[in-house]
Amino acid sequence: MNRSTFRFSALLLVVLAVGMLSPRLTRAQVSQVLSLDSAVARAERQHPRLRQAARQLDEQRALKRGSFSLTNPDLLMEAPTGNFYTFGAVQTIQSPTVYRRQAKQAQAGIELASRNQLVQVATVRRDVRRAYVNLQYAEALVRQLTQQDSLYQRLYTAVGRLHAAGEIDLLQKISTEAEAKQVANQLAQARTDLQAAQQQLGLLIGQPGAQDLATSSDLRQAGQQLATQGTALLAELPTADSSAVAASPTLGYYQQNVRLSQSGISLVRAQRTPALTLGYMNQGERNSPYGYRFQAGVSVPLWFWTYRSQLQAATARSQAASAELDVQRLELSTQYRQALADVRKFNSSLGYYQQTGLPQARTIISASQRLFQAGEVSYLVLFQSLRQAFDIQFTYLTTLRDYGQAMVELNYLRGQ
């Protein structure tokens, strides 16, 4: 090894040692560090979806209080004998069965609004958990790329000095520069993605435009816990899809929608029964000793075609609701199978990286430096080895993110 090559190798190894053995980067100073539970709690207080669902529930409860709804009375002014005008009133009262059916349908509407509230709560929780995992991933990626960028920038500076002194060739300088600029570009993109992830979580917790949010745990440190949770979850899942999604709030909502439509059929049938008509009026002469009198009658549902068409419409709504329930059950089962397959896939992949991939990356870094120092590999081989090791670490982070997202989706479909 000639003197120039020795100087280059020595300087390069010093830079690598400083870069690889430097203290782990600390978190950026931020004003808000959120745990997952606190982020979910904030979203449950602030998200407009939940306010909307609460108001819809209030609406249905108000309608329930008016389920015993009488028709407006008829106020009459007539001339019984043609000599004078007198006032009267007529009130129609439906069969008691009609009012019972109206109350039952109103209660079914309240139950549907309650089910919708559960769906919205589950959806908000899922969205926050996914956004939280995205922010964890963005933070971890920025930390890793910052470390790589710092390393390559030092290499680029050192190689620039050596090239100016005529101790290395142009190819080595250009290769180092290209690698450094590529990592710098990836870091710039990762920082932009980090800001987007912070804003996305901020929107969900009621802080639009927030760019000072940070998670309370490092995604890389959560890998073992995630693997343990995933393995335990896979062991306890039922074999049948229908059993797995039975507690889904979305499925419960559409089941309640079927019950609401069935109560509509019962109400239409009850409305075909006769109604009672009560009146209070004066049919005598002005000087008659008999004053106002009550009258009673029956409202007969003679226009059968009207009720028949209403019954047909209510039956069609019920059948449509049943078909919609079947569609949702099918879609949930499909989504569940996909989420389950993803969890299994990423669980296996995560095990590979923890047991094999990451140890190999560390070995590649240390071995490549040792072989380069011994003159057994070239400068370009060293850089290719470092790139391979960093790619393994990057894919590990991606696997952690995808695994976390799959777990969130699977638990959402299970109603957890």
Secondary structure, 3 states (H helix, E strand, C coil): CCHHHHHHHHHHHHHHHHHHHCCCCCCCCCCEEECHHHHHHHHHHHCHHHHHHHHHHHHHHHHHHCCCCCCCCEEEEECCCCCCCEEEEEEEECCHHHHHHHHHHHHHHHHHHHHHHHHHHHHHHHHHHHHHHHHHHHHHHHHHHHHHHHHHHHHHHHHHHHHHCCCCCHHHHHHHHHHHHHHHHHHHHHHHHHHHHHHHHHHHCCCCCCCCEEECCCCCCCHHHHHHHHHHHHHHCCCCHHHHCCCCHHHHHHHHHHHHHHHHHHHHHHCCCCEEEEEEECCCCCCCCCCCEEEEEEECCCCHHHHHHHHHHHHHHHHHHHHHHHHHHHHHHHHHHHHHHHHHHHHHHHHHHHHHHHHHHHHHHHHHHHHHHCCCCCHHHHHHHHHHHHHHHHHHHHHHHHHHHHHHHHHHHCCC
